[in-house]
Amino acid sequence: MNREEKNEVVSELQGQMQEYGNFYIADISSLSVEQVNNIRRKCFEGDIVMKVAKNSLIRKAIEGLDGDASEIYEALKGSSSLLFSKTANAPAKLIKALRRTSDKPLLKAAFIDSSVYVGDDQLNNLVSLKSREELVGEIIGLLQSPAKNVISALKSSGGKIAGIVKTLQEREG
């Protein structure tokens, strides 16, 4: 691979890192072609983009990101596959599901909205992360709850309020 091709790969990786905002680095070495194809199929079904690149090119792409992601560099050893997703916890859930039948893929590192997670022991933490949509839904639910309580109270005492309004109108008129 010549310098121009390497720069092209680095630019492509940087573009995807910025577009998705979340990426995972996993080790899928020693898996059979069938197992890797299965992972690729599951990635496609889960809106996850999987790329394989040399560690040196991944490092150069990470260096171009905003913020400090240097903690990831120690994970760039051996075979590395990148998993890009708009949903922060989707790759973690996929890795966890795949591990029910195999000891791979292993999580090497993850970059989630400028936070860095290093090591396979972080997998459960990443699975439990809530997506942006889930957080927005919870906030909307919390905001709606007081309004629903007020409306419910008004409806349940609707007869009383109507009687009070009618009495007030009779006194005025």
Secondary structure in CASP SS format (residue, H / E / C, confidence):
PFRMAT SS
TARGET T0000
AUTHOR 0000-0000-0000
METHOD secondary structure of the structure
MODEL  1
M C 1.00
N C 1.00
R H 1.00
E H 1.00
E H 1.00
K H 1.00
N H 1.00
E H 1.00
V H 1.00
V H 1.00
S H 1.00
E H 1.00
L H 1.00
Q H 1.00
G H 1.00
Q H 1.00
M H 1.00
Q H 1.00
E H 1.00
Y H 1.00
G C 1.00
N E 1.00
F E 1.00
Y E 1.00
I E 1.00
A E 1.00
D E 1.00
I C 1.00
S C 1.00
S C 1.00
L C 1.00
S C 1.00
V H 1.00
E H 1.00
Q H 1.00
V H 1.00
N H 1.00
N H 1.00
I H 1.00
R H 1.00
R H 1.00
K H 1.00
C H 1.00
F H 1.00
E H 1.00
G C 1.00
D C 1.00
I C 1.00
V E 1.00
M E 1.00
K E 1.00
V E 1.00
A C 1.00
K C 1.00
N H 1.00
S H 1.00
L H 1.00
I H 1.00
R H 1.00
K H 1.00
A H 1.00
I H 1.00
E H 1.00
G C 1.00
L C 1.00
D C 1.00
G C 1.00
D C 1.00
A C 1.00
S H 1.00
E H 1.00
I H 1.00
Y H 1.00
E H 1.00
A H 1.00
L C 1.00
K C 1.00
G C 1.00
S C 1.00
S C 1.00
S E 1.00
L E 1.00
L E 1.00
F E 1.00
S C 1.00
K C 1.00
T C 1.00
A C 1.00
N C 1.00
A H 1.00
P H 1.00
A H 1.00
K H 1.00
L H 1.00
I H 1.00
K H 1.00
A H 1.00
L H 1.00
R C 1.00
R C 1.00
T C 1.00
S C 1.00
D C 1.00
K C 1.00
P C 1.00
L E 1.00
L E 1.00
K E 1.00
A E 1.00
A E 1.00
F E 1.00
I E 1.00
D C 1.00
S C 1.00
S E 1.00
V E 1.00
Y E 1.00
V E 1.00
G C 1.00
D H 1.00
D H 1.00
Q H 1.00
L H 1.00
N H 1.00
N H 1.00
L H 1.00
V H 1.00
S C 1.00
L C 1.00
K C 1.00
S C 1.00
R H 1.00
E H 1.00
E H 1.00
L H 1.00
V H 1.00
G H 1.00
E H 1.00
I H 1.00
I H 1.00
G H 1.00
L H 1.00
L H 1.00
Q H 1.00
S H 1.00
P H 1.00
A H 1.00
K H 1.00
N H 1.00
V H 1.00
I H 1.00
S H 1.00
A H 1.00
L H 1.00
K H 1.00
S H 1.00
S C 1.00
G H 1.00
G H 1.00
K H 1.00
I H 1.00
A H 1.00
G H 1.00
I H 1.00
V H 1.00
K H 1.00
T H 1.00
L H 1.00
Q H 1.00
E H 1.00
R H 1.00
E H 1.00
G C 1.00
END
